[in-house]
Amino acid sequence: MGIAITLRGVSRAYGPAKALDDVSLEFAAGGASALMGHSGAGKSTLLQLIGGMDVPDAGEISVDGQPLPRRGLDAHRRRVGFVFQRFHLLPALSALDNVLAPVLPYRVDFDRKARARELLDAVGLAKKERALPSEMSGGQQQRVAIARALITRPPLLLGDEPTGNLDSATGQEIVELLMGLREQYGMTMLIATHNPELAATCDRLVRMADGRVIADDVVTPTPDMLDRIGRLG
């Protein structure tokens, strides 16, 4: 049912700019949290640190009670699924081969192609497995990217503006897909977003500004709150 994430006094600077400033948060296993705030608030940096793509300058990040090491993070990264605003599909590969790509270098204990086909079916693209990215719409490409992120059955899914390059109708489809997959696979999910509809489907809203957490609400958003989130995000 996902993994628990704890941050204690986490800071990260790039030159003189402080991207995160003494952030402490706890994310329960299996929860879905939205990170909101204007560009530069620190949302993407937070995801990169949790996902093991970067390390903090100060503070500690723990996964299920175990501190993340500062080196040798490959094993942790293989437990994390990443979905980005840009789809990052390999243009010369079919949808099926793009989903397979993350596990090709590793020995696994499952049938790669069977799982990739299962995931393409789960995201509604069973008939598109031979299609190239250039032959698919933006929404279809993002569905492939989501399937690719789930190929290892990760207990943690991180999304950085996963609907940011999509029109509103397609973005809503991706929102519903993400939440359905989260329930199906029992993942912990952290999503940085400006999309109020996506934020409203999560069970927690963390607002950030200038590298700090300025609000942390575990609530079910009301219509009024949804409107407020949209104006603040």
PEQUILIN-V837147 format. One record per residue. RES is the residue in three letters. SS is DSSP state (H for helix, E for strand, L for the rest). Layout:
# PEQUILIN-V837147
res & ss
RES & SS
RES & SS
This chain:
# PEQUILIN-V837147
res & ss
MET & L
GLY & L
ILE & L
ALA & L
ILE & E
THR & E
LEU & E
ARG & E
GLY & E
VAL & E
SER & E
ARG & E
ALA & E
TYR & E
GLY & L
PRO & L
ALA & E
LYS & E
ALA & E
LEU & E
ASP & E
ASP & E
VAL & E
SER & E
LEU & E
GLU & E
PHE & E
ALA & L
ALA & L
GLY & L
GLY & L
ALA & E
SER & E
ALA & E
LEU & E
MET & E
GLY & L
HIS & L
SER & L
GLY & L
ALA & L
GLY & L
LYS & H
SER & H
THR & H
LEU & H
LEU & H
GLN & H
LEU & H
ILE & H
GLY & L
GLY & L
MET & L
ASP & L
VAL & L
PRO & L
ASP & L
ALA & E
GLY & E
GLU & E
ILE & E
SER & E
VAL & E
ASP & L
GLY & L
GLN & E
PRO & E
LEU & L
PRO & L
ARG & L
ARG & L
GLY & L
LEU & L
ASP & H
ALA & H
HIS & H
ARG & H
ARG & L
ARG & L
VAL & E
GLY & E
PHE & E
VAL & E
PHE & E
GLN & L
ARG & L
PHE & L
HIS & L
LEU & L
LEU & L
PRO & L
ALA & L
LEU & L
SER & E
ALA & H
LEU & H
ASP & H
ASN & H
VAL & H
LEU & H
ALA & H
PRO & H
VAL & H
LEU & L
PRO & L
TYR & L
ARG & L
VAL & L
ASP & L
PHE & L
ASP & L
ARG & H
LYS & H
ALA & H
ARG & H
ALA & H
ARG & H
GLU & H
LEU & H
LEU & H
ASP & H
ALA & H
VAL & L
GLY & L
LEU & L
ALA & H
LYS & H
LYS & H
GLU & L
ARG & L
ALA & L
LEU & E
PRO & H
SER & H
GLU & H
MET & L
SER & L
GLY & H
GLY & H
GLN & H
GLN & H
GLN & H
ARG & H
VAL & H
ALA & H
ILE & H
ALA & H
ARG & H
ALA & H
LEU & L
ILE & L
THR & L
ARG & L
PRO & L
PRO & L
LEU & E
LEU & E
LEU & E
GLY & E
ASP & E
GLU & L
PRO & L
THR & L
GLY & L
ASN & L
LEU & L
ASP & L
SER & H
ALA & H
THR & H
GLY & H
GLN & H
GLU & H
ILE & H
VAL & H
GLU & H
LEU & H
LEU & H
MET & H
GLY & H
LEU & H
ARG & H
GLU & H
GLN & H
TYR & H
GLY & L
MET & L
THR & E
MET & E
LEU & E
ILE & E
ALA & E
THR & L
HIS & L
ASN & L
PRO & H
GLU & H
LEU & H
ALA & H
ALA & H
THR & H
CYS & L
ASP & L
ARG & E
LEU & E
VAL & E
ARG & E
MET & E
ALA & E
ASP & L
GLY & L
ARG & E
VAL & E
ILE & E
ALA & E
ASP & E
ASP & E
VAL & L
VAL & L
THR & L
PRO & L
THR & L
PRO & H
ASP & H
MET & H
LEU & H
ASP & H
ARG & H
ILE & H
GLY & H
ARG & H
LEU & H
GLY & L
